Amino acid sequence: MVCCFEAESFEELTTSALGKAMNYLFGTWLANQKLTTRPFLAEKYYKGMSDVAYMEIWVIPVPMEEDEF
């Protein structure tokens, strides 16, 4: 699964925006879907696409076990 987000600058992308995206992905979205992830995470940064900094977080989702709900 790929989580995409952008920010106004590369510095903002790699600090506050990244923290917010990770908190939302792992703390809210995956839990609401009753998913967790395998121990894998990739980050892909795009530079020079435009005046906006863009990034992707890649994870491998798996269903939660019953006792994790």
QUIZI-V916914 format. One record per residue. RES is the residue in one letter. OMEGA is omega in whole degrees, -180 to 180 (none if undefined). NEAR is the number of other ideal C-beta (glycine too) atoms within 12 Angstrom. Layout:
res:omega:near
RES:OMEGA:NEAR
RES:OMEGA:NEAR
This chain:
res:omega:near
M:-179:22
V:175:18
C:-177:29
C:175:22
F:-178:30
E:179:23
A:-177:24
E:179:16
S:179:17
F:178:21
E:178:12
E:180:20
L:-175:29
T:178:22
T:-173:17
S:-179:17
A:179:27
L:178:27
G:179:18
K:180:22
A:180:30
M:178:24
N:180:18
Y:-178:18
L:-174:30
F:-176:23
G:-175:14
T:-170:15
W:-179:22
L:-180:26
A:179:18
N:178:13
Q:-176:18
K:179:15
L:169:22
T:-180:24
T:170:25
R:-179:15
P:180:8
F:175:14
L:175:21
A:176:16
E:180:22
K:-178:17
Y:177:22
Y:177:18
K:173:15
G:180:10
M:180:16
S:177:10
D:179:12
V:177:19
A:-174:26
Y:-178:29
M:174:30
E:171:23
I:-180:33
W:177:19
V:176:25
I:-177:17
P:174:23
V:178:17
P:175:15
M:171:16
E:-178:10
E:-177:7
D:178:6
E:-177:13
F:none:12
